[in-house]
Amino acid sequence: MNKLLTVNQLTKSYEKRKAAVEGVSFEINTGECLGLVGESGCGKSTLARCLLRIEPIDSGEIRLQNKNLERLNDRQLVPFRRHFQAVFQNPMASLNPKLKIKESLMDPYMQFQDDLSLQYFSYTSKEGFVRQLLEAVELTDDLADRYPHELSGGQRQRVTIARAISIEPDLIVLDEPTASLDVLTQGSVLELLAELRKILSLSYLFISHDLAAVRQMSQRILVMREGKLVDQFNRDDLFGEDRHPYTKELISIF
C-alpha cells in the first residue's frame, strides 16, 4: 500500500509539564481508516491538533504525501491544507452561527478553488454544489438556507462532514466525531463515514475513546495511554493473547 501519512517520533509538551504526546510514530496508508483509541486525557486530541498544524510540535516529523509539514511556513501551508481536513466532536463549535448552512459549505471550495481538481463533485453553480454536498451526507437541500441552531445535533455533524469532503481531501482527521450524539445517530453517522470513505477513496484517522466504534470503522488500531502508543494491531487481532494489558483493560469494559 502507498503511505499517505507518516508520523515519526512526534512529541508535544505544554509549559514544561509531562509530555502530552511522547515519541509517537505511525503510518496511514492511502484509502485506510486507522483507529486511535484511549481514555480521555491520554493525548489523542493533542495529537490531532499537531497533525493538523493547529499546534506546533516540540520534535519529530509529520509527512503527508512525503511532504514534511513541519518545514512549511504558514503561507506555504495554505494551499497544502486542501489535502487534509477535520471533523471534531462539537459541530456547533465548528460552524459559524451567523452563516447559513450553504455559506459554511462553500467556504472550503472558495478558499481552494484555484487548486482543486474534483473527481466526484462538480461545480456548475453554488446552489448545485451545495445540493450535491447535502445529498452526499443524506440531508435534504431545504436545509441550505437554515442556520446551525435550527438543525439537530446529527444534522449539524453531517454538515461538518459535508464541508470536510467538499474539496475531496486525501485525509480526514475524525476527532471523536460521534461523542456528542445519541446512540442511534452515532450508528447512522458511522455508517455514512464508512460509505463516504469508499466512494471518495478517503483516508481517515478515527480518534475515539469508544473501542467498539473504532473497531467498527478501522482496519488497524492504535492504543494510546498517557501520551504514548502502547499497542497497535490489525482489527482482527483485537482479542489476541499478545495484546497490551491496557488494551485488554479497554476490551473488558466495551
N, C-alpha and C positions, 0 to 999 in steps of 0.2 A: 504493500500500500504506500501511497505517497504521503509523506509527512506534511501536514499543513501548519501545525504549531509545535514548536519545540521550546520547552522551558528548562533552563539549566541552572541549578543551584540558586534559585531565587530566594532572597532574604529581605525582609522588611521589618523594621523596628520603629517604635514611637518613643521619643524622648528618653532614650537610654533604658527603657523598660525591656523586659524579656521579649525576644523577637516574636512578633505576631505571626510571621511566616519565616521558617528557617530551613534553608537548604533544600527547597522543593524542586524536583525535576520530574518532568513527564512529557509525553508527546500526544498529539491528537492527529489522527490520520484523516485524510480527505473523505468526507461522507460519513464519518463516525460520530456517535454520541458517546462521549466519555463522561462517566458519572463521578462526582466528588461528594462524599458523604462524611459527616462528622457532626458532633453535637454543637449547639450554639456556643460561639466564642472561641472555636478552635482555629479560626483564621481563614475560613472559606471565603467570606465576603472581602476581606482584605486582599486575598489572592486575586479575586475577581477584579477589584479596583486597580490592582497593579497591572494585570494583563491588559486592561482597557486604557492604561496610561492616565487614569484618574489620579492615582497615587504614584509618586516616584519610588523606585526600589533602592535599597542600600547596596546590593550587589547581585550578581547573576546576569542571566541573559534571557531575553524573550525574542524568539524569531518566528515571524509569521510569513509564510511563503519564502522562507530563507532570508528574509529582510530583518535585520536587527532593529527592533523598535526602539531600543534604548538609545540608539545613535541618531534617531530622528529628532530634530527640534520641533517646536510647536507648528511652525509653518510647513515643514516637510511632512508632518504627521497628518495634516488636514486631508489631503487627497487620499491618503492611505487608509483613513478611517472608514471608507466605504466598504472595506473588506471585512470589518468586524463590527458587530452591533451587540446590543444587550437588552435583556428583559429582566426587570427587577421585581422584587416582592410586592411592592405597593404601587399599583398602576395609577392611583390618584396623584401620588407624588411625582410620577413620571410624565404626566400630561399637564399642559398649561391650562389652568381652569378658565382663562379668558379667551381661549381659542376654541372654535368649533372643531369637531372631530375631523372634518375634511381638511382643515388647515394644519392640524397636527400631523395627519397622514402625509401631507405634501412636503413637510419640512425637509426630510432626508433627500427626497428627489430634487428639490430646488437647490439644495446645498451641493449635490454631487452630479447634477445632470450633465455637466460637460465631460465627466469621466466615465459615464455609465454606458454599458452595452447590455441591455436587458435581454434575457433569453425567454423568460416565462411571461412576464408582464409586458404590456406595450402602452406607450403614452401617445394618445391622439388628442385627448383633452383632459383637463383637470377632473371633470365630472366622471369621465370614463375610467380614468386611472384609479380614482377613489373607489368607484364601484367594483373594479377588479379586486382591489385590496380587501374590501369588506366581504366580498363573496369568498375570497380565499380563506378567511377566518370564520366563515359561516355566520356572517352578520348581514342584515338587510340594509339596503342603501339609504333608507329613510333616516338612519342614524347619523348620516354625514352632517346634517345641519344641527345636531344637538351638541350640547356642552358636556364635558366629562361628568358633572354632578347629576346629569339626567340619565346616566347609564347605570346598570348594575355593576357590581364588582367583577363578575365574569365577563361582561361585555367590555368593560374598560381594559381588562387584561388582554382580551382578544384584539382590541385596538392597538395596544402597545406591541403585540406580536405582529400585527399587520404593518405597523410602522417599521419594525425591525427587518421584515422581509422585503420591504418595498424597493430596496436598492439591490436585492439579491446578493447579500454578502456571502463570504466564504464561511465565516464562523459567527455563531451567536452564543454569547455567554448568558446562560439562563440561571440567574441567582435567586433561588427559592421562588420560582415563578408561580407556584400554586399555594404557597403557605397561607395567604390571606383569604383563600376561597373555601367554600363549604365542600364537603366530600364529593357530592355529585358533580359539582362544577369542576373540581380538581380532575376527576376522571375524564371528563369531556375535553378539558384543555390539554391534558397529557396525550390523548388520542389525536387531537389536532396537531400538536407539535410533532408527533411521530410521523403523521401523514405528510406534513409540510417538509420534513427533512428528506423524505423520499422523493417528493415531487420536485423540489427545488435543489436537490443534491447539496443540502446544507450539512455543515458540521456543527456539533453542539458541545459545549462544556456545560453539563447539567449539574448544578450545585444544589444540594438539599440536605436537611437533617433527616429526611424520610427515606429510609433504606428501601422500603417497598417501591416507592416512586422511582428511585434511582435504578433499582433492578429492572423495573418495567421498561425504562427508557434507554438504558445504556448497554453497549456491547462490552465495555470494560469499566471497571470501578476502581477508584482510588479512595482510600480511607485516611482521613486527616485527624490528628489529635495533638492539641497543644502546639499548633504551628508546624507540625512535621507530618509527612506522609509515612504512615506506619504499615500500610498494606496496599497492594494492587494486584488485580486478578481479572480474568475473564468472568463475565456474568455467570456462566455455567459452573464456575468453581467456587461460588459463594459459600457453599456448605462444606468445602474441602477441609480435611483434617489439619492442613498446614496453615490455616488462616490465623492471623494475629489474634492474641487474646482479646484485644479491644474490638476487633471485628466480630468475634464470637459473642461479645457482650452486646453489641448492637443487634446481632441476629436474634438473641434471646428475647429482645423486647419489641421486635417488629412483627 
